[in-house]
Structures are given as C-alpha cells and as structure tokens.
C-alpha cells in the first residue's frame, strides 16, 4: 500500500512540473504582451505622488516605523 504522504508529495511534484512547463510555454507571449503594460522603467512612489524624494522619506519612514510598532503591539 502506498504511503499517503508520499502520494501527496508525488502529486505536488507533478503540479510543480506542470506549472514549470506551462510557464515555459507561455512566458514569451506574456513577456511580449501583458508585461509591457506595466513597464514604466524606474518610476518610484515619490514620482507618482509628485513629491521630492527627501520629503517623501521624511514623511513615509516615520509612518512605516509607527505602523510596524503598532502591529508589533497588537500581535498576540
């Protein structure tokens, strides 16, 4: 009788192989069509918000630290 854990690993391996094959077959098409939609080069969040980098960092970094601190306090 086959070990259920081994069967699960074999099915998972089959999915990984199938996914890799699917990616290999579709990557050229996706790269030439869909991925070009979002290709804007080196655009950064401050550029999108119309802010200078120094001002953006002066506002964003403290907000990020505060958010991480609050999450750490609320985590069980």
C-alpha positions in Angstrom: 0.0 0.0 0.0 1.3 3.5 -0.9 2.2 5.9 1.8 -0.3 8.8 1.8 2.4 11.3 2.5 4.5 10.0 -0.5 1.4 10.2 -2.7 0.9 13.8 -1.7 4.5 14.7 -2.5 4.2 13.0 -5.8 1.1 15.0 -6.7 2.8 18.2 -5.6 5.8 17.4 -7.7 3.6 16.7 -10.7 2.0 20.1 -10.2 5.4 21.8 -10.0 6.5 20.2 -13.2 3.2 21.0 -15.0 3.4 24.6 -13.7 7.0 24.9 -14.9 6.1 23.6 -18.3 3.1 26.0 -18.6 5.3 28.9 -17.6 8.0 28.0 -20.1 5.4 27.7 -22.9 3.6 31.0 -22.1 6.5 33.2 -20.9 7.3 34.6 -24.4 3.7 35.6 -25.0 3.2 37.1 -21.6 6.5 39.0 -21.8 5.7 40.5 -25.2 2.1 41.5 -24.4 0.9 41.7 -20.8 4.2 42.6 -19.1 4.7 45.6 -21.4 1.5 47.2 -20.0 3.2 48.0 -16.6 6.7 48.6 -18.0 7.3 52.2 -16.9 11.0 51.9 -16.2 12.3 53.3 -12.9 9.2 55.1 -11.7 9.0 55.3 -7.9 6.3 56.2 -5.5 7.5 59.8 -4.9 7.3 60.3 -8.6 3.7 59.1 -8.7 2.8 61.4 -5.7 4.7 64.4 -7.2 7.0 64.7 -4.2 10.7 65.1 -3.8 12.5 62.0 -2.5 13.7 63.7 0.7 10.2 65.0 1.6 8.7 61.6 0.8 11.2 59.8 3.0 10.7 62.3 5.8 7.0 61.5 5.8 7.0 57.8 4.9 9.7 56.4 7.1 8.2 57.6 10.4 4.8 56.3 9.2 6.3 53.0 8.4 8.1 52.7 11.8 4.9 53.7 13.6 2.8 51.2 11.6 5.3 48.4 12.4 5.4 49.4 16.1 1.6 49.3 16.3 1.4 45.9 14.6 4.0 44.5 17.0 2.0 45.8 19.9 -1.3 44.3 18.6 0.2 41.0 17.7 -0.6 38.2 20.2 
